[in-house]
Amino acid sequence: MELTGLSATDLLTAYRAGTLSPVEVTEAVLDRIDALEPSLHALYAPDPEQARDAAKASEQRWSAGEAGPLDGVPITLKENIATRGTPVPLGTAATELVPAAADAPAAARVREAGAVLLGKTTMPDYGMLTSGLSSFHTASRNPWDLSRTPGGSSAGAAAAAAAGYGPLHVGTDIGGSIRLPAGWCGLVGLKPSFGRVPVHPPFPGRVAGPMTRTVADAAALVGVLSAPDSRDHLSLPPAEIAWSQLDFDVSGLRLGVQLDAGAGLPVEEDIRAAVLDAASRFEAAGAVVAPVEPFLTREMLDGLDDFWRVRAWCDISALPPERQALVLPYIAAWAQGGAEVSGVATYRGFAQMDAISIAAMQAIEPYDFVLSPTCPVSAPPAGWASPTNDPARPFEHIAFTVPYNMSGQPAVSLNCGYTSEGQPVGLQIAGRRFDDLGVLRMAAAFEGIRGPQRSPGV
C-alpha cells in the first residue's frame, strides 16, 4: 500500500518499530497534495515548509523516546478552527482577514500530541451549506466524482480525507457538517456528544470531531481532541474513556432502523437498500432489529430554519454594505429571510431546538442504537449549494442528522454501500447521550461485517 493510504494507527506502529519516518510520510502526502489539489481544491493556507519542520521535529522525538499520541501523523483542520497567525475567513469573502491570536482547542490539542499540520481545509460561507460552494474558496470537489460536491460544511476535510491527504482530519458539525460529507465521501465521521470536544467559541449544537478512513483512527483522534480546555464553558467534565478498546459483540443489542425522518427529502431507493442491508448484517450477527417511527415534524425543521436565518441575518446585516455584497448570493438570499421574522416567531423557532431534542431522545429510548441513512440523497453537482439548490428549502436533507445535534447525542457516519452510479452511501449510527465509545464500537463492528470497500477515482 502507498504511504498515503496508511491509517494513523498503521503509521504510529511503523514509527514505533522504526520502519517508517514522519519525514518520508509527510513528503509522500505533500506529493499527493501537489498532484490532486488542482482538481480537488480542498485546502486553505497550506504550509508545506511548516509541515516539513514539524515532521523533522517529530522524527527527533521518536528517536529520543518522547513521542506524543499522534506524533508524526499528518493532519488537517477545518478553516473555522483557529490556528495562531492564520486568518479565519469562515468560508466567506465578506470576512475581514485578521490573523488569529491563538490556537483553538482542537488545534492546540493536536499540536501538543505531535501531529503534523499540513494546513486548513475549505468550507462554504459561514458553514451553512452541505456543499463546498464558497465566495472565498474555490469550490471543493468530491474525489469519487469530480463533478459532484464533497458535501459540507466540512467540505475540504472530506475531500482531503478521501483523497489521501494524510489519515486525520478535523471538521465541525452543527446540523450534519461532519457526517454528511463523510457519507458522500465514503469516510468515518464522528459527531461527538455535545461538549465532549471543547470548541471556541461554543454554540448550542456545534461540535468538532474526526473525519478519517477507519474507525480506529477516529477513536484515536477524538481521544486527543476531548482533552479539557477552559475556554469552552459548555464542555463536559473530563472523562477517562478507553477509546482504543473497540472490540464489541452486537448480539442481543436492540437496534432501531429509521428510514423516514418525518420531514425533508424522501430516501432514494439505492440508499434505502444499502441501509436495510446494513441492518440485516447486524441482525445476522445477533442484534434485534425493529423499525423506528418518524419523529421530526415540519414545524420543527421550519422553526429551526427561522432561528438560524435570524442569527445569520444578525451577523450579515452588521457588516458594511460593501462587505455584505461579497456574501455568497445563496446565503445572502437565505439570511435575508431572517429580516422578516418576528420576535415571537424567532423565539418559537429557538424553542424547536428543545422540541427536537426531546423527540430524538424519546425515539431512541427503546433501543441501544438507531441506524438510518446519513443523508436521504446522494451528492449533488459541485455547483449546487444544497441538494435542493433552493434557499427557500435549505435544510430538507438534514432531517436524519440535525436531531442529534439538538439532543447532544453522539452519532457516526460510515460507508455501507454504493449507489447504482458508484457513489458511497453513509450509514448513521446514533447512540444514547454520552455513549461516544458505544457508537464507535458499533461502527468498528460494522467495519468487520460490511461488504467489500472501493476506493475513490482520483
Backbone torsions as a table, in degrees:
resi	resn	phi	psi	omega
1	MET	NA	142.3	176.4
2	GLU	-63.7	153.5	-179.7
3	LEU	-58.5	-34.5	-177.7
4	THR	-72.3	-12.8	178.2
5	GLY	-93.6	-5.0	-178.2
6	LEU	-76.0	145.3	177.0
7	SER	-78.2	167.3	176.2
8	ALA	-62.3	-40.1	179.6
9	THR	-65.5	-37.0	175.0
10	ASP	-62.1	-46.0	-177.9
11	LEU	-63.3	-44.3	-178.9
12	LEU	-63.4	-38.1	176.6
13	THR	-63.2	-42.5	-179.5
14	ALA	-69.2	-39.4	176.9
15	TYR	-61.9	-42.7	-178.5
16	ARG	-62.9	-37.5	-179.3
17	ALA	-82.2	-11.5	-179.2
18	GLY	79.3	15.5	-179.1
19	THR	-90.9	-14.0	174.3
20	LEU	-137.9	156.0	177.8
21	SER	-118.5	143.5	174.1
22	PRO	-55.9	-28.9	-179.0
23	VAL	-67.5	-47.6	-178.5
24	GLU	-69.5	-33.6	178.0
25	VAL	-67.6	-44.9	179.3
26	THR	-61.4	-41.4	178.2
27	GLU	-62.6	-39.9	179.1
28	ALA	-63.9	-41.1	179.4
29	VAL	-67.8	-41.6	178.4
30	LEU	-62.8	-37.2	176.0
31	ASP	-63.1	-40.2	179.8
32	ARG	-66.8	-40.5	176.8
33	ILE	-60.1	-45.3	179.3
34	ASP	-58.2	-37.0	-177.1
35	ALA	-75.7	-36.1	-169.7
36	LEU	-106.0	-23.5	-173.8
37	GLU	-60.8	-34.1	176.6
38	PRO	-59.7	-22.1	178.3
39	SER	-97.1	-33.2	-171.6
40	LEU	-93.9	-33.9	-179.3
41	HIS	54.0	51.3	-176.5
42	ALA	-91.9	-21.9	-168.0
43	LEU	-107.2	149.4	169.5
44	TYR	-126.1	135.4	177.5
45	ALA	53.1	48.9	174.7
46	PRO	-64.8	146.2	-178.4
47	ASP	-137.2	79.7	-176.0
48	PRO	-62.3	-34.1	-179.3
49	GLU	-69.3	-40.0	175.5
50	GLN	-62.8	-38.7	178.5
51	ALA	-64.1	-42.4	178.6
52	ARG	-62.9	-42.4	178.6
53	ASP	-62.8	-41.7	179.5
54	ALA	-64.9	-37.2	179.0
55	ALA	-66.2	-39.9	178.0
56	LYS	-65.0	-41.6	178.1
57	ALA	-64.1	-37.9	177.8
58	SER	-64.6	-42.6	178.6
59	GLU	-56.6	-40.2	178.7
60	GLN	-67.3	-38.7	178.8
61	ARG	-66.0	-39.6	177.0
62	TRP	-62.4	-40.6	179.7
63	SER	-64.9	-32.8	-177.7
64	ALA	-89.3	-0.9	-177.9
65	GLY	72.2	29.1	-176.0
66	GLU	-120.8	25.1	-174.6
67	ALA	-70.3	144.4	176.0
68	GLY	-86.9	179.1	-173.3
69	PRO	-67.0	-21.7	176.8
70	LEU	-123.7	25.5	-169.5
71	ASP	-60.9	124.9	176.0
72	GLY	82.8	1.7	-178.6
73	VAL	-88.8	124.7	178.6
74	PRO	-64.1	142.7	-175.9
75	ILE	-148.9	152.5	168.8
76	THR	-123.6	158.5	176.7
77	LEU	-124.9	140.0	176.5
78	LYS	-59.7	146.3	-173.5
79	GLU	-55.0	-32.1	-177.8
80	ASN	-82.3	1.8	173.4
81	ILE	-94.5	107.1	-170.1
82	ALA	-62.5	138.0	168.8
83	THR	-124.6	133.7	-172.9
84	ARG	-54.1	128.4	176.3
85	GLY	92.4	-8.9	-178.6
86	THR	-110.2	129.2	176.4
87	PRO	-61.4	154.3	-179.9
88	VAL	-118.6	89.7	-175.2
89	PRO	-75.0	-11.6	-178.1
90	LEU	57.6	31.6	174.7
91	GLY	77.3	-0.3	-172.9
92	THR	-124.3	141.9	176.2
93	ALA	-69.2	-9.9	-179.3
94	ALA	-78.1	-13.5	-177.4
95	THR	-80.3	134.9	172.3
96	GLU	-75.4	126.4	-172.4
97	LEU	-83.4	105.8	179.5
98	VAL	-123.5	128.0	179.7
99	PRO	-57.7	136.8	178.9
100	ALA	-66.3	139.9	-176.5
101	ALA	-77.4	-25.1	-175.2
102	ALA	-154.4	160.9	172.8
103	ASP	-68.7	137.4	168.6
104	ALA	-68.2	166.3	-177.5
105	PRO	-52.1	-47.1	-177.5
106	ALA	-62.7	-41.1	179.3
107	ALA	-64.5	-42.7	179.6
108	ALA	-62.3	-42.0	-176.6
109	ARG	-67.0	-42.5	-176.8
110	VAL	-72.1	-31.9	174.7
111	ARG	-65.7	-44.5	178.7
112	GLU	-59.7	-32.0	-178.8
113	ALA	-80.1	-5.5	175.7
114	GLY	92.4	5.2	-179.4
115	ALA	-64.2	153.1	-179.6
116	VAL	-96.8	107.5	-177.6
117	LEU	-79.0	118.3	-179.6
118	LEU	-84.0	-30.2	-176.4
119	GLY	155.9	-169.6	179.3
120	LYS	-101.5	166.8	179.1
121	THR	-121.1	153.9	-170.2
122	THR	-75.7	162.8	177.6
123	MET	-153.9	160.6	176.7
124	PRO	-79.5	172.5	-178.9
125	ASP	-52.7	120.3	176.4
126	TYR	59.0	13.7	177.9
127	GLY	67.1	24.2	-172.7
128	MET	-106.3	21.1	177.7
129	LEU	-129.5	148.1	168.4
130	THR	-91.6	64.6	-171.8
131	SER	-165.5	162.1	173.0
132	GLY	-93.8	8.3	-177.5
133	LEU	-69.5	132.0	-172.9
134	SER	-152.3	146.6	174.3
135	SER	-81.7	-10.3	-178.3
136	PHE	-108.4	-48.4	-178.9
137	HIS	-93.1	152.2	166.3
138	THR	-65.4	139.3	-175.6
139	ALA	-59.6	126.5	177.4
140	SER	-69.0	153.9	-178.7
141	ARG	-120.1	156.5	-177.5
142	ASN	-87.9	122.9	-179.5
143	PRO	-61.2	-19.9	178.2
144	TRP	-78.2	-24.0	-179.5
145	ASP	-165.7	106.5	-172.6
146	LEU	-65.4	-12.3	176.8
147	SER	-82.3	-7.4	-176.3
148	ARG	-110.2	160.7	173.6
149	THR	-77.8	149.7	171.7
150	PRO	-77.6	-7.3	-172.5
151	GLY	97.4	-173.8	-178.6
152	GLY	-174.2	177.9	10.8
153	SER	-85.1	-6.2	176.4
154	SER	-82.3	59.6	-170.2
155	ALA	-69.2	-55.6	-179.0
156	GLY	-63.7	-34.8	178.6
157	ALA	-61.7	-42.9	-179.9
158	ALA	-66.8	-45.4	179.3
159	ALA	-61.3	-43.3	-179.2
160	ALA	-64.7	-42.9	-179.0
161	ALA	-64.6	-45.1	-178.4
162	ALA	-68.0	-29.2	-175.8
163	ALA	-88.6	-5.1	177.7
164	GLY	88.5	28.7	173.6
165	TYR	-80.5	56.3	-174.7
166	GLY	84.7	166.0	-173.8
167	PRO	-89.9	-15.9	-171.9
168	LEU	-119.8	134.4	-179.3
169	HIS	-146.3	142.7	-179.0
170	VAL	-116.2	126.6	176.1
171	GLY	-118.0	-178.3	172.7
172	THR	-129.7	161.3	-169.9
173	ASP	-152.8	120.2	174.5
174	ILE	-122.7	-10.0	177.4
175	GLY	-152.1	1.3	-177.9
176	GLY	140.7	10.4	-167.9
177	SER	-71.2	-11.4	167.4
178	ILE	-95.0	-48.6	-171.1
179	ARG	-71.8	-39.8	-177.9
180	LEU	-62.9	-52.0	176.4
181	PRO	-66.6	-31.0	174.6
182	ALA	-60.5	-41.9	179.3
183	GLY	-63.7	-42.8	-177.9
184	TRP	-76.6	-14.1	-179.4
185	CYS	-114.5	10.4	174.4
186	GLY	70.9	31.8	-173.2
187	LEU	-110.3	173.8	166.2
188	VAL	-96.0	122.9	178.3
189	GLY	-131.8	116.5	-176.9
190	LEU	-103.3	122.3	164.8
191	LYS	-93.6	103.9	-178.9
192	PRO	-66.8	169.2	170.1
193	SER	-53.9	144.3	177.5
194	PHE	-58.1	127.3	179.9
195	GLY	90.7	-9.4	-179.3
196	ARG	-65.9	-40.9	179.1
197	VAL	-110.3	114.3	-179.7
198	PRO	-59.9	138.9	176.3
199	VAL	-130.5	160.7	178.0
200	HIS	-146.8	119.3	0.6
201	PRO	-83.3	147.9	177.4
202	PRO	-76.9	154.4	177.0
203	PHE	-154.3	143.8	-177.5
204	PRO	-52.6	126.2	177.7
205	GLY	90.6	-17.8	-173.6
206	ARG	-86.1	131.9	178.4
207	VAL	-136.1	162.3	167.4
208	ALA	-114.2	147.8	-178.3
209	GLY	-165.5	173.9	-174.1
210	PRO	-82.7	147.8	169.8
211	MET	-129.2	116.0	-170.3
212	THR	-143.6	178.8	177.3
213	ARG	-98.3	-12.8	178.8
214	THR	-134.8	155.1	178.4
215	VAL	-67.3	-39.4	-179.8
216	ALA	-59.5	-38.9	177.9
217	ASP	-67.2	-40.1	177.6
218	ALA	-61.3	-40.6	179.4
219	ALA	-65.3	-42.8	179.7
220	ALA	-63.2	-40.1	-177.9
221	LEU	-72.1	-42.9	-179.5
222	VAL	-67.1	-27.7	175.4
223	GLY	-61.7	-33.7	176.4
224	VAL	-79.2	-44.8	-176.1
225	LEU	-64.8	-26.7	-173.8
226	SER	-83.3	2.5	175.6
227	ALA	-62.5	149.1	-172.5
228	PRO	-67.4	152.7	174.3
229	ASP	-149.9	121.8	-171.8
230	SER	-68.6	-11.8	-179.1
231	ARG	-72.4	-17.9	179.7
232	ASP	-101.3	99.8	-177.3
233	HIS	-76.2	-6.5	178.3
234	LEU	-102.1	2.8	-174.8
235	SER	-74.1	156.9	178.5
236	LEU	-74.4	157.5	173.5
237	PRO	-60.5	146.8	177.4
238	PRO	-56.3	143.4	-178.5
239	ALA	-137.6	143.0	173.8
240	GLU	-85.6	108.7	-177.5
241	ILE	-122.5	132.2	-177.3
242	ALA	-82.8	71.4	-172.2
243	TRP	-59.0	-30.5	-175.7
244	SER	-82.6	-8.8	-177.2
245	GLN	-92.2	87.2	-171.3
246	LEU	-103.6	-4.8	178.7
247	ASP	-62.0	138.3	-169.8
248	PHE	-157.0	132.3	175.4
249	ASP	-101.7	116.9	-175.8
250	VAL	-86.8	-6.1	-177.0
251	SER	-62.0	133.4	180.0
252	GLY	86.8	-10.5	178.5
253	LEU	-67.8	147.0	175.8
254	ARG	-97.7	112.7	-177.4
255	LEU	-113.4	127.9	171.9
256	GLY	-92.1	147.2	176.4
257	VAL	-123.0	120.5	-178.6
258	GLN	-114.8	120.2	-179.9
259	LEU	-117.4	-1.5	175.7
260	ASP	-135.4	113.4	-177.4
261	ALA	-74.6	-24.1	-177.3
262	GLY	107.4	-21.1	177.5
263	ALA	-153.0	165.8	177.9
264	GLY	89.7	-168.4	-175.5
265	LEU	-69.3	145.2	174.3
266	PRO	-69.8	155.5	-178.6
267	VAL	-78.2	127.6	176.3
268	GLU	-63.3	149.5	-172.5
269	GLU	-62.8	-41.3	178.9
270	ASP	-61.7	-37.4	-179.4
271	ILE	-71.6	-43.0	176.2
272	ARG	-56.8	-45.5	-177.8
273	ALA	-63.8	-39.9	-179.3
274	ALA	-66.8	-40.1	179.4
275	VAL	-68.5	-40.8	177.0
276	LEU	-63.8	-36.6	176.2
277	ASP	-63.3	-41.2	177.4
278	ALA	-61.5	-43.8	179.2
279	ALA	-61.9	-39.5	-179.7
280	SER	-67.5	-32.1	177.1
281	ARG	-68.1	-40.9	174.9
282	PHE	-63.8	-39.9	179.7
283	GLU	-63.7	-40.4	177.9
284	ALA	-64.8	-25.8	178.3
285	ALA	-85.3	1.4	174.0
286	GLY	110.8	-0.8	178.2
287	ALA	-77.0	155.6	175.9
288	VAL	-100.8	120.2	-171.7
289	VAL	-112.7	135.1	179.0
290	ALA	-144.8	153.0	-178.8
291	PRO	-73.2	149.5	173.9
292	VAL	-109.1	128.7	-179.6
293	GLU	-73.7	153.5	176.8
294	PRO	-59.0	144.0	178.4
295	PHE	-134.6	-11.9	176.9
296	LEU	-85.7	134.8	-179.2
297	THR	-109.9	163.4	176.3
298	ARG	-59.6	-40.1	179.8
299	GLU	-61.1	-40.4	179.4
300	MET	-63.4	-50.4	-175.6
301	LEU	-67.2	-41.5	-180.0
302	ASP	-70.3	-36.1	177.9
303	GLY	-65.0	-42.1	177.3
304	LEU	-63.0	-39.9	176.5
305	ASP	-59.2	-45.6	178.4
306	ASP	-58.0	-47.6	-177.1
307	PHE	-63.6	-44.3	-179.6
308	TRP	-67.0	-34.5	175.8
309	ARG	-62.2	-45.4	-179.7
310	VAL	-62.0	-44.5	178.8
311	ARG	-59.6	-45.8	179.9
312	ALA	-63.8	-41.1	-179.1
313	TRP	-66.9	-34.5	175.4
314	CYS	-57.8	-42.9	-179.2
315	ASP	-72.6	-47.6	-174.2
316	ILE	-70.7	-40.0	-178.1
317	SER	-67.2	-18.9	178.4
318	ALA	-80.3	-10.5	180.0
319	LEU	-78.4	152.9	171.4
320	PRO	-59.6	150.5	-177.1
321	PRO	-53.2	-37.6	-178.3
322	GLU	-67.3	-27.5	176.6
323	ARG	-83.4	-36.8	175.1
324	GLN	-55.2	-36.9	-177.3
325	ALA	-67.3	-14.5	-177.8
326	LEU	-89.6	-11.3	-179.5
327	VAL	-65.5	143.5	176.8
328	LEU	-50.8	128.9	-175.3
329	PRO	-53.8	-38.6	178.9
330	TYR	-60.4	-46.6	-179.6
331	ILE	-67.9	-39.4	178.4
332	ALA	-61.3	-42.9	179.9
333	ALA	-66.3	-41.0	178.5
334	TRP	-63.7	-49.8	-177.4
335	ALA	-65.0	-34.2	-179.7
336	GLN	-56.4	-30.5	177.0
337	GLY	-60.2	-24.5	178.4
338	GLY	-69.7	-21.0	-179.8
339	ALA	-66.9	-23.0	-175.8
340	GLU	-99.8	0.0	-177.1
341	VAL	-84.2	129.2	-178.8
342	SER	-72.9	165.6	176.4
343	GLY	-60.5	-40.6	179.1
344	VAL	-63.6	-44.9	-180.0
345	ALA	-66.3	-35.0	177.3
346	THR	-63.2	-44.7	178.8
347	TYR	-64.1	-42.3	179.2
348	ARG	-62.8	-36.7	175.8
349	GLY	-64.6	-44.5	177.5
350	PHE	-59.7	-39.3	-178.8
351	ALA	-64.5	-22.1	178.5
352	GLN	-67.0	-21.4	176.1
353	MET	-61.0	-43.6	176.8
354	ASP	-69.3	-39.3	-179.8
355	ALA	-62.1	-41.8	178.0
356	ILE	-65.3	-42.1	-179.6
357	SER	-59.4	-47.6	-179.3
358	ILE	-63.0	-43.6	-178.8
359	ALA	-63.5	-41.1	-179.3
360	ALA	-65.0	-44.7	-178.1
361	MET	-69.1	-35.1	176.4
362	GLN	-67.4	-37.7	-178.2
363	ALA	-66.6	-35.9	-176.3
364	ILE	-86.3	-12.3	-173.5
365	GLU	-52.2	-42.0	-178.9
366	PRO	-73.8	-5.5	-170.8
367	TYR	-122.4	158.2	171.6
368	ASP	-79.4	-38.2	179.0
369	PHE	-148.2	156.6	176.2
370	VAL	-121.7	130.8	176.5
371	LEU	-100.1	143.1	176.2
372	SER	-160.0	168.0	166.1
373	PRO	-63.3	145.9	170.4
374	THR	-69.4	-44.3	177.3
375	CYS	-135.8	143.1	-177.9
376	PRO	-74.1	-13.2	-176.9
377	VAL	-132.3	162.6	177.6
378	SER	-86.8	172.5	-170.9
379	ALA	-61.7	129.8	177.8
380	PRO	-81.8	-179.8	179.3
381	PRO	-58.8	152.0	-177.0
382	ALA	-61.9	-26.6	-178.7
383	GLY	-85.7	-1.0	178.9
384	TRP	-89.6	145.6	178.8
385	ALA	-81.7	-25.0	-179.4
386	SER	-160.9	170.7	179.8
387	PRO	-61.4	-25.4	174.3
388	THR	-90.2	-22.7	-174.6
389	ASN	54.2	34.7	-175.2
390	ASP	-134.0	112.0	-178.7
391	PRO	-65.0	-13.8	174.9
392	ALA	-79.6	-17.6	-179.9
393	ARG	-133.9	65.7	-168.1
394	PRO	-81.9	-21.7	-168.7
395	PHE	-119.3	26.0	-178.2
396	GLU	-67.9	-16.0	-174.8
397	HIS	-100.1	-2.2	-174.3
398	ILE	-105.9	14.8	-172.7
399	ALA	-66.3	-24.5	177.3
400	PHE	-88.1	-23.7	-174.5
401	THR	-96.5	-42.9	-171.0
402	VAL	-64.2	-29.1	179.4
403	PRO	-56.4	-34.5	-175.8
404	TYR	-81.3	-17.1	167.6
405	ASN	-69.3	-42.6	-177.7
406	MET	-70.1	-37.4	-178.4
407	SER	-84.5	-13.7	-178.8
408	GLY	78.9	4.9	-178.0
409	GLN	-74.1	149.0	177.3
410	PRO	-75.7	146.8	177.6
411	ALA	-152.0	141.7	-179.0
412	VAL	-127.3	145.0	171.7
413	SER	-112.5	138.0	170.1
414	LEU	-148.3	162.8	-171.7
415	ASN	-71.2	138.1	179.0
416	CYS	-128.7	7.5	179.2
417	GLY	157.4	-164.5	-174.4
418	TYR	-142.2	148.9	175.8
419	THR	-77.5	174.0	177.9
420	SER	-64.1	-17.9	176.7
421	GLU	-95.5	8.5	176.0
422	GLY	81.3	16.2	-179.9
423	GLN	-91.1	141.5	-180.0
424	PRO	-62.0	153.2	176.8
425	VAL	-121.3	123.1	-179.8
426	GLY	-86.1	132.1	170.5
427	LEU	-100.9	123.7	175.3
428	GLN	-95.5	132.3	174.6
429	ILE	-117.5	113.9	-180.0
430	ALA	-107.4	143.3	-177.9
431	GLY	-122.4	180.0	176.9
432	ARG	-68.8	162.4	-179.4
433	ARG	-53.5	132.3	174.0
434	PHE	73.9	1.8	-178.7
435	ASP	-91.5	56.7	179.3
436	ASP	-60.8	-43.0	-179.5
437	LEU	-63.8	-35.9	179.2
438	GLY	-61.8	-44.6	-179.3
439	VAL	-68.6	-33.8	176.0
440	LEU	-67.5	-38.7	177.2
441	ARG	-65.3	-39.8	175.8
442	MET	-62.3	-42.2	178.9
443	ALA	-64.3	-41.1	178.0
444	ALA	-64.1	-39.2	177.1
445	ALA	-62.5	-39.6	-179.8
446	PHE	-69.0	-34.6	174.7
447	GLU	-53.6	-34.2	-176.9
448	GLY	-81.2	-15.3	-176.0
449	ILE	-119.4	-5.6	-179.2
450	ARG	-76.9	170.2	-179.1
451	GLY	-73.1	178.1	-180.0
452	PRO	-59.2	143.1	-178.6
453	GLN	-101.7	146.5	178.5
454	ARG	-105.4	172.1	176.6
455	SER	-115.3	151.9	178.8
456	PRO	-65.6	163.5	-171.7
457	GLY	-76.3	-17.3	-176.1
458	VAL	-71.6	NA	NA
